Amino acid sequence: MIEGLVAGNIWGDPEKRMGKSNSIFVVAKVRAQGTQPDLVIVNVIAFDAQVCKDLLALRDGDAVSLAGSLSPKVWVDKQGVSRAALDMVASRALAVHAHD
């Protein structure tokens, strides 16, 4: 794994989930700008209570910066084109939001 910082926009709304031992975690997807014109999808999971709270306050399209452990991935789209993706265990979040 690599420690990294990713900045982008939330894609869909983050979701709160419960683990097998009743632990709470949050999953989210972030669209980050990769090599022009490609976007990189970052699959985010957070266990830290403050990071979970910060992610749950965000909505689709909100800007966010996340720090944490990254694992690079490759996926193939419907046209058979290989695309880059990242899995992240987020340990810190920075976001500005103005939702009611």
ABEGO torsion letter per residue (X at the ends): XBBBBBBBBBBEBBBBBBBAAGBBBBBBBBBBBBBOABBBBBBBBBABAAAAAAAAABBBGBBBBBBEBBBBBBBBBAAGBBBBBBBBBBABBBBBBBBX
